[in-house]
Amino acid sequence: MIKLSVMYPMIEGAVFDHDYYRDHHVPLAVRTWGLEGAEIDKGVDGPYIAAVHFRFESVEAMTAAMSVEGSKDVAADVARYTTITPVRQISEIV
């Protein structure tokens, strides 16, 4: 099982709309990539203001999902909720 984490570092003066992220952006990604859901974190204490974690059966499944045409719409949607450049982490769940 593979986990893709997309994390947004806390940056002074940056904009991040948690409601839009939770209600629109993450559901768009889930629908586009054909996933069952995602785990969303709202930072309380630490280096990230927010994060989301998507699970895929394999790296190949993740790559295939992210290659669908709608993935461009997911990427373009980022500007609607934040000015932060996200950090991505791909992990194997053990």
Biopython code that builds the backbone (N, CA, C, O; Angstrom):
import numpy as np
from Bio.PDB.StructureBuilder import StructureBuilder

atoms = [
    (1, "MET", "N", (0.854, -1.173, 0.000)),
    (1, "MET", "CA", (0.000, 0.000, 0.000)),
    (1, "MET", "C", (0.899, 1.235, 0.000)),
    (1, "MET", "O", (1.889, 1.292, 0.729)),
    (2, "ILE", "N", (0.547, 2.219, -0.822)),
    (2, "ILE", "CA", (1.320, 3.451, -0.969)),
    (2, "ILE", "C", (0.485, 4.621, -0.447)),
    (2, "ILE", "O", (-0.722, 4.694, -0.679)),
    (3, "LYS", "N", (1.147, 5.525, 0.255)),
    (3, "LYS", "CA", (0.492, 6.732, 0.740)),
    (3, "LYS", "C", (1.163, 7.947, 0.113)),
    (3, "LYS", "O", (2.379, 8.112, 0.204)),
    (4, "LEU", "N", (0.370, 8.784, -0.515)),
    (4, "LEU", "CA", (0.839, 10.063, -1.020)),
    (4, "LEU", "C", (0.378, 11.131, -0.041)),
    (4, "LEU", "O", (-0.822, 11.334, 0.146)),
    (5, "SER", "N", (1.331, 11.813, 0.583)),
    (5, "SER", "CA", (1.023, 12.911, 1.493)),
    (5, "SER", "C", (1.390, 14.211, 0.803)),
    (5, "SER", "O", (2.477, 14.349, 0.242)),
    (6, "VAL", "N", (0.471, 15.157, 0.853)),
    (6, "VAL", "CA", (0.711, 16.492, 0.306)),
    (6, "VAL", "C", (0.584, 17.444, 1.485)),
    (6, "VAL", "O", (-0.489, 17.587, 2.071)),
    (7, "MET", "N", (1.704, 18.100, 1.830)),
    (7, "MET", "CA", (1.759, 18.901, 3.053)),
    (7, "MET", "C", (2.070, 20.354, 2.713)),
    (7, "MET", "O", (2.844, 20.648, 1.803)),
    (8, "TYR", "N", (1.453, 21.242, 3.458)),
    (8, "TYR", "CA", (1.592, 22.676, 3.229)),
    (8, "TYR", "C", (2.311, 23.314, 4.417)),
    (8, "TYR", "O", (1.733, 23.423, 5.498)),
    (9, "PRO", "N", (3.564, 23.739, 4.230)),
    (9, "PRO", "CA", (4.325, 24.330, 5.332)),
    (9, "PRO", "C", (3.702, 25.648, 5.798)),
    (9, "PRO", "O", (3.159, 26.418, 5.006)),
    (10, "MET", "N", (3.800, 25.879, 7.110)),
    (10, "MET", "CA", (3.366, 27.167, 7.659)),
    (10, "MET", "C", (4.349, 28.233, 7.195)),
    (10, "MET", "O", (5.547, 28.156, 7.470)),
    (11, "ILE", "N", (3.830, 29.214, 6.495)),
    (11, "ILE", "CA", (4.650, 30.321, 5.992)),
    (11, "ILE", "C", (3.942, 31.613, 6.385)),
    (11, "ILE", "O", (2.777, 31.823, 6.047)),
    (12, "GLU", "N", (4.648, 32.462, 7.091)),
    (12, "GLU", "CA", (4.065, 33.719, 7.542)),
    (12, "GLU", "C", (3.567, 34.523, 6.344)),
    (12, "GLU", "O", (4.281, 34.702, 5.357)),
    (13, "GLY", "N", (2.323, 35.004, 6.450)),
    (13, "GLY", "CA", (1.723, 35.811, 5.402)),
    (13, "GLY", "C", (1.076, 35.022, 4.280)),
    (13, "GLY", "O", (0.442, 35.604, 3.400)),
    (14, "ALA", "N", (1.226, 33.695, 4.297)),
    (14, "ALA", "CA", (0.632, 32.857, 3.248)),
    (14, "ALA", "C", (-0.874, 32.721, 3.477)),
    (14, "ALA", "O", (-1.369, 32.901, 4.589)),
    (15, "VAL", "N", (-1.582, 32.403, 2.406)),
    (15, "VAL", "CA", (-3.031, 32.211, 2.451)),
    (15, "VAL", "C", (-3.329, 30.720, 2.341)),
    (15, "VAL", "O", (-2.727, 30.013, 1.533)),
    (16, "PHE", "N", (-4.273, 30.246, 3.170)),
    (16, "PHE", "CA", (-4.745, 28.860, 3.058)),
    (16, "PHE", "C", (-6.203, 28.827, 3.506)),
    (16, "PHE", "O", (-6.504, 29.137, 4.659)),
    (17, "ASP", "N", (-7.108, 28.456, 2.605)),
    (17, "ASP", "CA", (-8.541, 28.383, 2.884)),
    (17, "ASP", "C", (-8.893, 26.924, 3.214)),
    (17, "ASP", "O", (-9.108, 26.107, 2.318)),
    (18, "HIS", "N", (-8.947, 26.615, 4.517)),
    (18, "HIS", "CA", (-9.215, 25.241, 4.956)),
    (18, "HIS", "C", (-10.586, 24.736, 4.495)),
    (18, "HIS", "O", (-10.724, 23.571, 4.121)),
    (19, "ASP", "N", (-11.590, 25.602, 4.519)),
    (19, "ASP", "CA", (-12.935, 25.164, 4.121)),
    (19, "ASP", "C", (-12.975, 24.762, 2.649)),
    (19, "ASP", "O", (-13.525, 23.716, 2.304)),
    (20, "TYR", "N", (-12.399, 25.584, 1.789)),
    (20, "TYR", "CA", (-12.368, 25.248, 0.363)),
    (20, "TYR", "C", (-11.583, 23.952, 0.145)),
    (20, "TYR", "O", (-11.994, 23.089, -0.632)),
    (21, "TYR", "N", (-10.469, 23.831, 0.827)),
    (21, "TYR", "CA", (-9.620, 22.638, 0.709)),
    (21, "TYR", "C", (-10.402, 21.376, 1.059)),
    (21, "TYR", "O", (-10.397, 20.397, 0.313)),
    (22, "ARG", "N", (-11.075, 21.418, 2.211)),
    (22, "ARG", "CA", (-11.835, 20.257, 2.705)),
    (22, "ARG", "C", (-13.059, 19.968, 1.850)),
    (22, "ARG", "O", (-13.338, 18.814, 1.522)),
    (23, "ASP", "N", (-13.798, 21.032, 1.487)),
    (23, "ASP", "CA", (-15.098, 20.848, 0.842)),
    (23, "ASP", "C", (-15.040, 20.719, -0.680)),
    (23, "ASP", "O", (-15.953, 20.162, -1.288)),
    (24, "HIS", "N", (-13.972, 21.231, -1.299)),
    (24, "HIS", "CA", (-13.927, 21.240, -2.766)),
    (24, "HIS", "C", (-12.675, 20.576, -3.353)),
    (24, "HIS", "O", (-12.776, 19.687, -4.198)),
    (25, "HIS", "N", (-11.499, 21.013, -2.898)),
    (25, "HIS", "CA", (-10.281, 20.527, -3.542)),
    (25, "HIS", "C", (-10.035, 19.035, -3.304)),
    (25, "HIS", "O", (-9.855, 18.275, -4.255)),
    (26, "VAL", "N", (-10.027, 18.624, -2.049)),
    (26, "VAL", "CA", (-9.754, 17.206, -1.771)),
    (26, "VAL", "C", (-10.824, 16.305, -2.392)),
    (26, "VAL", "O", (-10.468, 15.285, -2.983)),
    (27, "PRO", "N", (-12.132, 16.632, -2.287)),
    (27, "PRO", "CA", (-13.120, 15.800, -2.990)),
    (27, "PRO", "C", (-12.903, 15.747, -4.509)),
    (27, "PRO", "O", (-13.155, 14.715, -5.131)),
    (28, "LEU", "N", (-12.441, 16.846, -5.105)),
    (28, "LEU", "CA", (-12.121, 16.842, -6.538)),
    (28, "LEU", "C", (-11.014, 15.836, -6.830)),
    (28, "LEU", "O", (-11.115, 15.059, -7.779)),
    (29, "ALA", "N", (-9.964, 15.845, -6.024)),
    (29, "ALA", "CA", (-8.861, 14.894, -6.215)),
    (29, "ALA", "C", (-9.349, 13.459, -6.038)),
    (29, "ALA", "O", (-9.004, 12.587, -6.834)),
    (30, "VAL", "N", (-10.140, 13.210, -5.009)),
    (30, "VAL", "CA", (-10.655, 11.858, -4.736)),
    (30, "VAL", "C", (-11.488, 11.359, -5.919)),
    (30, "VAL", "O", (-11.310, 10.227, -6.368)),
    (31, "ARG", "N", (-12.390, 12.193, -6.421)),
    (31, "ARG", "CA", (-13.223, 11.804, -7.579)),
    (31, "ARG", "C", (-12.372, 11.574, -8.819)),
    (31, "ARG", "O", (-12.549, 10.586, -9.533)),
    (32, "THR", "N", (-11.457, 12.488, -9.066)),
    (32, "THR", "CA", (-10.628, 12.412, -10.267)),
    (32, "THR", "C", (-9.792, 11.141, -10.283)),
    (32, "THR", "O", (-9.659, 10.493, -11.321)),
    (33, "TRP", "N", (-9.231, 10.788, -9.139)),
    (33, "TRP", "CA", (-8.325, 9.647, -9.056)),
    (33, "TRP", "C", (-9.030, 8.338, -8.699)),
    (33, "TRP", "O", (-8.375, 7.303, -8.577)),
    (34, "GLY", "N", (-10.357, 8.369, -8.529)),
    (34, "GLY", "CA", (-11.125, 7.158, -8.274)),
    (34, "GLY", "C", (-10.835, 6.527, -6.924)),
    (34, "GLY", "O", (-10.805, 5.303, -6.801)),
    (35, "LEU", "N", (-10.622, 7.358, -5.909)),
    (35, "LEU", "CA", (-10.300, 6.852, -4.579)),
    (35, "LEU", "C", (-11.539, 6.782, -3.701)),
    (35, "LEU", "O", (-12.562, 7.399, -3.998)),
    (36, "GLU", "N", (-11.435, 6.027, -2.621)),
    (36, "GLU", "CA", (-12.528, 5.900, -1.656)),
    (36, "GLU", "C", (-12.633, 7.118, -0.750)),
    (36, "GLU", "O", (-13.710, 7.421, -0.236)),
    (37, "GLY", "N", (-11.537, 7.806, -0.556)),
    (37, "GLY", "CA", (-11.520, 8.969, 0.331)),
    (37, "GLY", "C", (-10.092, 9.391, 0.585)),
    (37, "GLY", "O", (-9.163, 8.906, -0.062)),
    (38, "ALA", "N", (-9.920, 10.303, 1.537)),
    (38, "ALA", "CA", (-8.607, 10.809, 1.901)),
    (38, "ALA", "C", (-8.653, 11.258, 3.355)),
    (38, "ALA", "O", (-9.725, 11.508, 3.906)),
    (39, "GLU", "N", (-7.506, 11.355, 3.953)),
    (39, "GLU", "CA", (-7.398, 11.831, 5.337)),
    (39, "GLU", "C", (-6.825, 13.247, 5.292)),
    (39, "GLU", "O", (-5.738, 13.473, 4.761)),
    (40, "ILE", "N", (-7.570, 14.194, 5.856)),
    (40, "ILE", "CA", (-7.153, 15.599, 5.846)),
    (40, "ILE", "C", (-6.724, 16.005, 7.247)),
    (40, "ILE", "O", (-7.414, 15.723, 8.227)),
    (41, "ASP", "N", (-5.572, 16.675, 7.329)),
    (41, "ASP", "CA", (-5.066, 17.202, 8.607)),
    (41, "ASP", "C", (-5.107, 18.720, 8.564)),
    (41, "ASP", "O", (-4.735, 19.333, 7.563)),
    (42, "LYS", "N", (-5.562, 19.323, 9.658)),
    (42, "LYS", "CA", (-5.475, 20.778, 9.841)),
    (42, "LYS", "C", (-4.449, 20.989, 10.941)),
    (42, "LYS", "O", (-4.664, 20.590, 12.085)),
    (43, "GLY", "N", (-3.333, 21.618, 10.592)),
    (43, "GLY", "CA", (-2.247, 21.791, 11.545)),
    (43, "GLY", "C", (-2.654, 22.572, 12.778)),
    (43, "GLY", "O", (-3.333, 23.594, 12.689)),
    (44, "VAL", "N", (-2.229, 22.073, 13.930)),
    (44, "VAL", "CA", (-2.481, 22.729, 15.208)),
    (44, "VAL", "C", (-1.159, 23.220, 15.788)),
    (44, "VAL", "O", (-1.050, 24.355, 16.252)),
    (45, "ASP", "N", (-0.164, 22.347, 15.752)),
    (45, "ASP", "CA", (1.165, 22.682, 16.260)),
    (45, "ASP", "C", (2.162, 21.888, 15.430)),
    (45, "ASP", "O", (2.087, 20.660, 15.384)),
    (46, "GLY", "N", (3.068, 22.550, 14.794)),
    (46, "GLY", "CA", (4.045, 21.864, 13.968)),
    (46, "GLY", "C", (4.361, 22.664, 12.724)),
    (46, "GLY", "O", (3.924, 23.807, 12.590)),
    (47, "PRO", "N", (5.108, 22.082, 11.822)),
    (47, "PRO", "CA", (5.583, 22.844, 10.661)),
    (47, "PRO", "C", (4.587, 22.959, 9.506)),
    (47, "PRO", "O", (4.859, 23.672, 8.540)),
    (48, "TYR", "N", (3.428, 22.269, 9.581)),
    (48, "TYR", "CA", (2.491, 22.277, 8.458)),
    (48, "TYR", "C", (1.141, 22.845, 8.869)),
    (48, "TYR", "O", (0.612, 22.512, 9.929)),
    (49, "ILE", "N", (0.587, 23.712, 8.014)),
    (49, "ILE", "CA", (-0.732, 24.290, 8.262)),
    (49, "ILE", "C", (-1.834, 23.298, 7.877)),
    (49, "ILE", "O", (-2.938, 23.338, 8.420)),
    (50, "ALA", "N", (-1.512, 22.408, 6.930)),
    (50, "ALA", "CA", (-2.474, 21.413, 6.469)),
    (50, "ALA", "C", (-1.733, 20.302, 5.735)),
    (50, "ALA", "O", (-0.597, 20.461, 5.290)),
    (51, "ALA", "N", (-2.427, 19.171, 5.629)),
    (51, "ALA", "CA", (-1.893, 18.045, 4.864)),
    (51, "ALA", "C", (-3.059, 17.159, 4.445)),
    (51, "ALA", "O", (-4.130, 17.187, 5.051)),
    (52, "VAL", "N", (-2.832, 16.382, 3.411)),
    (52, "VAL", "CA", (-3.801, 15.379, 2.996)),
    (52, "VAL", "C", (-3.027, 14.112, 2.659)),
    (52, "VAL", "O", (-1.893, 14.162, 2.182)),
    (53, "HIS", "N", (-3.666, 12.976, 2.917)),
    (53, "HIS", "CA", (-3.025, 11.683, 2.684)),
    (53, "HIS", "C", (-3.964, 10.823, 1.835)),
    (53, "HIS", "O", (-5.100, 10.544, 2.218)),
    (54, "PHE", "N", (-3.457, 10.415, 0.675)),
    (54, "PHE", "CA", (-4.202, 9.556, -0.247)),
    (54, "PHE", "C", (-3.555, 8.181, -0.241)),
    (54, "PHE", "O", (-2.331, 8.077, -0.161)),
    (55, "ARG", "N", (-4.353, 7.129, -0.323)),
    (55, "ARG", "CA", (-3.832, 5.758, -0.363)),
    (55, "ARG", "C", (-4.092, 5.125, -1.720)),
    (55, "ARG", "O", (-5.172, 5.249, -2.299)),
    (56, "PHE", "N", (-3.056, 4.439, -2.208)),
    (56, "PHE", "CA", (-3.121, 3.732, -3.482)),
    (56, "PHE", "C", (-2.606, 2.306, -3.273)),
    (56, "PHE", "O", (-1.796, 2.062, -2.379)),
    (57, "GLU", "N", (-3.068, 1.384, -4.082)),
    (57, "GLU", "CA", (-2.649, -0.012, -3.963)),
    (57, "GLU", "C", (-1.164, -0.193, -4.265)),
    (57, "GLU", "O", (-0.520, -1.077, -3.700)),
    (58, "SER", "N", (-0.619, 0.637, -5.150)),
    (58, "SER", "CA", (0.782, 0.498, -5.559)),
    (58, "SER", "C", (1.262, 1.819, -6.160)),
    (58, "SER", "O", (0.467, 2.723, -6.417)),
    (59, "VAL", "N", (2.561, 1.915, -6.377)),
    (59, "VAL", "CA", (3.116, 3.087, -7.056)),
    (59, "VAL", "C", (2.542, 3.167, -8.469)),
    (59, "VAL", "O", (2.242, 4.256, -8.959)),
    (60, "GLU", "N", (2.392, 2.025, -9.115)),
    (60, "GLU", "CA", (1.840, 1.993, -10.469)),
    (60, "GLU", "C", (0.399, 2.506, -10.487)),
    (60, "GLU", "O", (0.011, 3.242, -11.395)),
    (61, "ALA", "N", (-0.390, 2.120, -9.486)),
    (61, "ALA", "CA", (-1.775, 2.596, -9.394)),
    (61, "ALA", "C", (-1.813, 4.104, -9.157)),
    (61, "ALA", "O", (-2.660, 4.800, -9.717)),
    (62, "MET", "N", (-0.907, 4.606, -8.337)),
    (62, "MET", "CA", (-0.823, 6.044, -8.087)),
    (62, "MET", "C", (-0.453, 6.784, -9.374)),
    (62, "MET", "O", (-1.069, 7.793, -9.718)),
    (63, "THR", "N", (0.542, 6.282, -10.067)),
    (63, "THR", "CA", (0.992, 6.909, -11.306)),
    (63, "THR", "C", (-0.132, 6.916, -12.346)),
    (63, "THR", "O", (-0.343, 7.917, -13.030)),
    (64, "ALA", "N", (-0.844, 5.810, -12.459)),
    (64, "ALA", "CA", (-1.954, 5.730, -13.414)),
    (64, "ALA", "C", (-3.059, 6.717, -13.042)),
    (64, "ALA", "O", (-3.598, 7.402, -13.912)),
    (65, "ALA", "N", (-3.398, 6.794, -11.758)),
    (65, "ALA", "CA", (-4.450, 7.710, -11.312)),
    (65, "ALA", "C", (-4.067, 9.153, -11.597)),
    (65, "ALA", "O", (-4.903, 9.942, -12.037)),
    (66, "MET", "N", (-2.833, 9.499, -11.354)),
    (66, "MET", "CA", (-2.394, 10.877, -11.533)),
    (66, "MET", "C", (-2.171, 11.235, -12.999)),
    (66, "MET", "O", (-1.934, 12.396, -13.332)),
    (67, "SER", "N", (-2.247, 10.244, -13.862)),
    (67, "SER", "CA", (-2.070, 10.480, -15.297)),
    (67, "SER", "C", (-3.388, 10.750, -16.018)),
    (67, "SER", "O", (-3.384, 11.094, -17.200)),
    (68, "VAL", "N", (-4.516, 10.599, -15.319)),
    (68, "VAL", "CA", (-5.802, 10.836, -15.979)),
    (68, "VAL", "C", (-5.936, 12.312, -16.326)),
    (68, "VAL", "O", (-5.333, 13.173, -15.686)),
    (69, "GLU", "N", (-6.730, 12.586, -17.341)),
    (69, "GLU", "CA", (-6.872, 13.947, -17.853)),
    (69, "GLU", "C", (-7.288, 14.954, -16.782)),
    (69, "GLU", "O", (-6.799, 16.084, -16.798)),
    (70, "GLY", "N", (-8.155, 14.594, -15.872)),
    (70, "GLY", "CA", (-8.641, 15.502, -14.834)),
    (70, "GLY", "C", (-7.593, 15.944, -13.834)),
    (70, "GLY", "O", (-7.831, 16.874, -13.063)),
    (71, "SER", "N", (-6.436, 15.297, -13.830)),
    (71, "SER", "CA", (-5.375, 15.685, -12.892)),
    (71, "SER", "C", (-4.888, 17.110, -13.134)),
    (71, "SER", "O", (-4.431, 17.774, -12.203)),
    (72, "LYS", "N", (-4.980, 17.578, -14.358)),
    (72, "LYS", "CA", (-4.607, 18.970, -14.648)),
    (72, "LYS", "C", (-5.555, 19.927, -13.935)),
    (72, "LYS", "O", (-5.140, 20.990, -13.474)),
    (73, "ASP", "N", (-6.828, 19.550, -13.847)),
    (73, "ASP", "CA", (-7.807, 20.379, -13.133)),
    (73, "ASP", "C", (-7.510, 20.401, -11.637)),
    (73, "ASP", "O", (-7.667, 21.433, -10.986)),
    (74, "VAL", "N", (-7.082, 19.262, -11.092)),
    (74, "VAL", "CA", (-6.715, 19.199, -9.673)),
    (74, "VAL", "C", (-5.546, 20.143, -9.416)),
    (74, "VAL", "O", (-5.572, 20.917, -8.459)),
    (75, "ALA", "N", (-4.533, 20.085, -10.253)),
    (75, "ALA", "CA", (-3.359, 20.947, -10.077)),
    (75, "ALA", "C", (-3.730, 22.424, -10.227)),
    (75, "ALA", "O", (-3.245, 23.258, -9.462)),
    (76, "ALA", "N", (-4.566, 22.753, -11.182)),
    (76, "ALA", "CA", (-4.959, 24.144, -11.404)),
    (76, "ALA", "C", (-5.797, 24.691, -10.255)),
    (76, "ALA", "O", (-5.805, 25.898, -10.014)),
    (77, "ASP", "N", (-6.499, 23.816, -9.546)),
    (77, "ASP", "CA", (-7.377, 24.229, -8.448)),
    (77, "ASP", "C", (-6.609, 24.720, -7.223)),
    (77, "ASP", "O", (-7.173, 25.430, -6.390)),
    (78, "VAL", "N", (-5.344, 24.360, -7.101)),
    (78, "VAL", "CA", (-4.548, 24.741, -5.928)),
    (78, "VAL", "C", (-4.560, 26.252, -5.713)),
    (78, "VAL", "O", (-4.633, 26.709, -4.572)),
    (79, "ALA", "N", (-4.492, 27.017, -6.767)),
    (79, "ALA", "CA", (-4.459, 28.481, -6.654)),
    (79, "ALA", "C", (-5.737, 29.052, -6.046)),
    (79, "ALA", "O", (-5.746, 30.208, -5.623)),
    (80, "ARG", "N", (-6.797, 28.283, -5.993)),
    (80, "ARG", "CA", (-8.064, 28.761, -5.420)),
    (80, "ARG", "C", (-8.057, 28.756, -3.896)),
    (80, "ARG", "O", (-8.893, 29.423, -3.286)),
    (81, "TYR", "N", (-7.139, 28.025, -3.259)),
    (81, "TYR", "CA", (-7.179, 27.952, -1.796)),
    (81, "TYR", "C", (-5.864, 28.290, -1.098)),
    (81, "TYR", "O", (-5.856, 28.455, 0.121)),
    (82, "THR", "N", (-4.752, 28.398, -1.826)),
    (82, "THR", "CA", (-3.506, 28.679, -1.121)),
    (82, "THR", "C", (-2.472, 29.365, -2.010)),
    (82, "THR", "O", (-2.509, 29.284, -3.237)),
    (83, "THR", "N", (-1.558, 30.037, -1.336)),
    (83, "THR", "CA", (-0.384, 30.616, -1.997)),
    (83, "THR", "C", (0.865, 29.804, -1.664)),
    (83, "THR", "O", (1.973, 30.165, -2.063)),
    (84, "ILE", "N", (0.682, 28.711, -0.935)),
    (84, "ILE", "CA", (1.795, 27.875, -0.471)),
    (84, "ILE", "C", (2.109, 26.796, -1.504)),
    (84, "ILE", "O", (1.199, 26.165, -2.042)),
    (85, "THR", "N", (3.385, 26.585, -1.778)),
    (85, "THR", "CA", (3.815, 25.472, -2.619)),
    (85, "THR", "C", (3.880, 24.228, -1.735)),
    (85, "THR", "O", (4.624, 24.214, -0.755)),
    (86, "PRO", "N", (3.118, 23.188, -2.059)),
    (86, "PRO", "CA", (3.090, 22.006, -1.198)),
    (86, "PRO", "C", (4.352, 21.154, -1.306)),
    (86, "PRO", "O", (5.094, 21.212, -2.286)),
    (87, "VAL", "N", (4.559, 20.368, -0.264)),
    (87, "VAL", "CA", (5.637, 19.386, -0.201)),
    (87, "VAL", "C", (4.969, 18.015, -0.334)),
    (87, "VAL", "O", (3.996, 17.728, 0.364)),
    (88, "ARG", "N", (5.490, 17.169, -1.227)),
    (88, "ARG", "CA", (4.912, 15.830, -1.422)),
    (88, "ARG", "C", (5.822, 14.767, -0.830)),
    (88, "ARG", "O", (7.047, 14.866, -0.903)),
    (89, "GLN", "N", (5.206, 13.755, -0.245)),
    (89, "GLN", "CA", (5.929, 12.602, 0.303)),
    (89, "GLN", "C", (5.209, 11.353, -0.166)),
    (89, "GLN", "O", (4.004, 11.224, 0.052)),
    (90, "ILE", "N", (5.918, 10.425, -0.807)),
    (90, "ILE", "CA", (5.365, 9.130, -1.179)),
    (90, "ILE", "C", (5.976, 8.111, -0.233)),
    (90, "ILE", "O", (7.197, 8.011, -0.115)),
    (91, "SER", "N", (5.114, 7.355, 0.440)),
    (91, "SER", "CA", (5.569, 6.394, 1.454)),
    (91, "SER", "C", (4.947, 5.033, 1.217)),
    (91, "SER", "O", (3.852, 4.919, 0.667)),
    (92, "GLU", "N", (5.657, 4.010, 1.639)),
    (92, "GLU", "CA", (5.094, 2.667, 1.673)),
    (92, "GLU", "C", (4.541, 2.448, 3.075)),
    (92, "GLU", "O", (5.243, 2.656, 4.065)),
    (93, "ILE", "N", (3.281, 2.028, 3.158)),
    (93, "ILE", "CA", (2.683, 1.746, 4.452)),
    (93, "ILE", "C", (3.141, 0.361, 4.868)),
    (93, "ILE", "O", (2.892, -0.616, 4.162)),
    (94, "VAL", "N", (3.811, 0.269, 6.010)),
    (94, "VAL", "CA", (4.344, -1.028, 6.480)),
    (94, "VAL", "C", (3.684, -1.485, 7.755)),
    (94, "VAL", "O", (4.018, -2.549, 8.276)),
]
sb = StructureBuilder()
sb.init_structure("model")
sb.init_model(0)
sb.init_chain("A")
sb.init_seg("    ")
for serial, (resi, resn, name, xyz) in enumerate(atoms, 1):
    if name == "N":
        sb.init_residue(resn, " ", resi, " ")
    sb.init_atom(name, np.array(xyz, "f"), 0.0, 1.0, " ", f" {name:<3s}", serial, name[0])
structure = sb.get_structure()
